[in-house]
Amino acid sequence: MKRLKAADHAKTYENVVYIENLSSNEYFQKNGEEAAPVLRDISLSVKKGQCWGINGDSLFSIKILLEIISNIRPYKDGKCSLLEMGMMRSKRVILPHVFYIGSPGMVYNNMNVLEFLMFATANSKTDKVLQQEQIFESLINIGLKKISMSPVRSLTKEQKAVIILLTAAYSSSDFAVFNLPEYSFDDALTGAMSKIAKFMSKKGKTLLIGTQSPDLIETVCTHTAYIVNGVSAYTGTVGEFKKKYDRIMMKISDKNAADLAKKLCTMLPEYDFSVDEDIITVRNYSEEEDNVRLVYEKIAETGFAPEKVKLNPKRVKYACEEIKRQYDLQK
């Protein structure tokens, strides 16, 4: 690979990533079908300061897309620019303003966490004592105080990945790519990643995360993209994604759930009522806004007194389940 000279690329850009009709060099083939690119006609626009979660039905597709965006992997067709600089399709060039995380092996096992972060930020112009205080305070603020003095070799691969992400936040890089979609992060690490992402956004940095975790996207990301069968099924804000695909209005708990659902189906044909044991899930597939009050009124008219009615606040998890259902991806 060739590294670009760090000719000072002015930080006046707004488009950090711009992709139009991109197709990959890699192909897949299903039984009896023609070979098709793993990625085809992908379009994406990432603005400065945003945090994107790239999700989809295939870990391989996610990893390839993030490698192309990072200019690690060449692509076949389309347009792709990074930090408003065009990228050559076949020539791989490491850009000086990109921090790529594709492995937990970037940390050194012979140091503890604080020592590694001090080493990784050694080029900082900040006074070293003050720098150590700031980094230690950051570890406390993001909930990682317990591992701050732990040997790196004792950490899980997920913990190492989050430490590298914190390194990216302190680096001079304007754009970080977190390409570990096969990793699963617990609540503590997801919370830490959320705080790191907010810290990066305040500094004008942009973050792209490859993941199949709805909870991580819900907690960490401002925007998301979902790739199905190699094409973009959705790109936009997390809020709009939930609004568009999470059709669940409420869940009703009752020991006579099946009987109650039958009555409600007749009274409210515009809604969908599915029963799983004692739980009725109410979905709205119409173009109209949810009319929760109407559903409550009809429940009262049935004469049933449900044990519990819980409104759904719209979640990425349910939106992902719905998009899988629509594209027949459910296992």
N, C-alpha and C positions, 0 to 999 in steps of 0.2 A: 504493500500500500504506500501511496505517496501522501505526505502531509503538506497541507497548504502553508505557505508562509503566513505568519500571523499579522498580515497587513491589516491595519486597524479597520475592521468593519464597523462603521458607525452604528450606534445603537438607536437609529431612528426608524428602523423597520417596524412594521406592525404584523405582517404575515411571517410567522416563524416556520410554518410548514404549509406549502400549497401543492396539492396533488390534483391532477386532472386526467381522468380516463386512463389510469395506470394499470398495466398488466404485467404479471411476473414472468420470468423465464422458466419457472418451475411448472410442471403439468401434473395432473392426476387423471386417472382413467377408471371409470366404473364399468362393471361388467356389461358388455354389449353396447357401450356408448363410446363416442369419440373422445379422444383426450382433450382436456380443457385446462387453461391456465389455473393455477391455484388461486391467483388473484386476477380479476379482470374488471376493467372500467371502474376502478376505485377512484373516488374524488373526495378530497378532504381539505379543509382550511382551518388551520390552528393559529390563533392570535396570541400575541405576547401576553404573558401573565396567566394564561389559562392552564388548567390541568385536565388532560383527557385520559379516559379509560378506554382502551381499545379491546373490545370483547368480540366473541363470535363462537361459531359452532366447531372451530378447529384451532387447536393450539398451534399447529404448524402454520396456518394462515396468519395468525396474529404475529408469530415470531418473524416470519418472512417480511410482513409489512413494516414492522419496526426496524428490521435490518436494512430494508430499502430506504426508509426515511433517514436512517442514520448514515446512509451511503456506505454501508458495509457490504451490501449485496446489490449487484446490478439488476436492472429491470429491463423489460422488453419494449413496451410501448407506453405512450402517454407523456405527460409533463410532470416534473417534480422539481420543486425548488425548496431550499432550506435557508432560513434567515435571508430570504429574498435574493439568494444566489442560485443560479441554475446548476443542476447536477447532471453530469454526464452519465448516460445509461450504462456504459460498460466499464468506465474507468473509476475505480474506487479511490476516493480522496477523503482522508480524515480531516474534518473541519475543526479548527481550533476552538470553536465556541460550543462544541457538543460534548456532553459528558454521557458516555454510553455505559449502561450497567447490564451486562449479559451473563454475569457469573459472580458468585460470592468470593471467588478467588482473588479479588483485588485487594483484600485486607491481608495483613501479615500476621501469621499465627504466633510469632515470637514477641508480640506486644500486647498490652492490655488495650481496652477500647479507647480510653482517653489518650494514651500514648500514640495510638495509630492516628487519631483525629488531629493531634498536634503535628505529627509527622506529615500527614496529608495536606495540612494547611500551612506548611513551613514557609511558603513564599508570601504569606500575608505580611503586610506592613505594620500590623498591629503589634504593640508591645507584647512579648511572649507571656508574661505573667497575666496581663489583661486578657490575652487570647485564651489562655487555659481556663481562666475564670468564666469567660463567655461560653466556651464550649461545654464546660461542666454544667453551667446553668442551663444550657440548651438541652442537655441530656436529662436533667431534672424536669424541665418544663414539658418535655415530650413523653415523660413517664418511663425513661430508661435509666434512672439513677442506679438501680440494682445491678446493672451490668457495666456501669461506667468504669469500674476497676477490674472487671473480669478479663482473664486472658482471652484473646480472640479465638484461640483454638477450642475453647470450651463452649462457644456460641453455636446455636443452630444455624443452618444455612439461611433461614429467613431473618434471623437477628443480624447476621453479617450483611445481608442485602440492605436492611434498613440503615445500618451504620454507613454503608457506602452511599445511600441516598442522602444522608445527612452531610456526608463529605461533598456531594454534588451541590448541596445548598450553600456550602461555604466556599465553593470553588469560584473561579472567574468565569466559568461557563454560563452562557445565557440560556442554554437548552439542555435538559436532561431526559434521557430515554431509559426507562426502567423495563427491560425486556425479559421478564421472568414469569410468564403467564402460567407456568406449571406449578408455581409456588402457592402455598396456602398460608395466609397470615391470620393469627389469632386477634382477638379484640384489642389487646394491648398494643400489638405492633401496628394494627390498622389505625388505631388512634394516634400513634406516633407518626405514621406516614401522613395522616391528615394535617397534623400540626407542622410537619416539615413542608408540605405542599403549600400551606398558607404562608409560611415564612418565605418560601421561594417566590410566591406570587407578589408579596409586598416588595421584594427586591427586583421585580420586573422579570423574573425568570419563568420559563415555561417548562411544564413537565408532561411527559407522555408515558403512560403506564399500560403495559400489556397484561391483561388479567381476564379470568373467567369467573371472578368473584363478584356477585352483585353487591354484597355488603361493602367491599372495598370501594367500588364505584360510588355507592350511596354516600359513604363517609368521606372519601378523599377528593373525588373528582367534581369539576364544574361542568364538564362536557363528556360525551361518550359517543362511540361509534360501534355498530354491531354489524359483523360480516357474516353472511349466510351463503354457503355454496360459492364462496369466492367473490361475492359482490356486496356492495354496501346496502344493508337493509335500513339502516338509520344512521344519521350523523346530526348532532346538535347538542343542546343542553340536556343535562340530566333531568331537570324539571320537566321539559317537554317530552322526553322519553317516557317518563313515568305517566304523564298525562295521556299520551297517545296509546300506550300499550297496557298499562295497568287498568283493567276494566272492572276490577273488584270494587263494589260499593261498600259492602258490609258482610259480616259473617254472623249467622244466627245459630245459637246453641239451643237445642231442645231434644228431649228424649223421643218426641214424636216428629222428628225432622222430616221424614219422608211424607207423612200426611200433610204437614204444614206446607211443604214445598209444592205439593200437588194443587192445593188451593190457591197459593200465590201465583203459580204458573197460569191459572185460569184468569185471575183477577188482574195480573200485570204481564200480559204477553210480550211487552216490549223489553222485559228483562229476562235474564237467564238465571235459573236456579238449579244448582248442582248439589247433590247430597253425598256426603262422605261420613258414614256412621251417624253421629248426632249433630253434625255441622252442615248448615246450608250456606253455600257461598253464592252471593247475589252479584251478578255482573251486568254491566250496562254496555251493550254493543251498539247502541243507537248513537246518532250524532247529537242528541240532546244532552244537556247537563244532567248530572245525577240529581234525582228528586227524592232525597232521603225522607222528607216529610211524608210524601205519598206512600212510600213503602211502609213506614210506621203506621199510617192510617189503615192500610190494607191488612197489616198483621193484626191490628186491633179488631177489624171486622171479621176475621176468621174465628175469633173466640179463643184462639190459642194465647197462652202467656209464656213466651220463650224465657228460658233460664238466663240467657245473656244475648245482647245484640251489640256487636263491636264494629264501629265504623273503621274503614280502611283508610289510612293516611296517604296512600299511594307510595309504593315501594319499588325499587329497582328489581328486587327479587321477583315480584309478580309480573313486572313488565317483561323481564327476560323469559319467564315461563310462558307468557302469552305469545311473544314473538316466536318462540320455539314451536308452540302449538300451531300458529298460523303457517309456519313453514314446514310443518310436519317433522320436527326434529326431536320430539319427545322420545325418550328411551322406553 
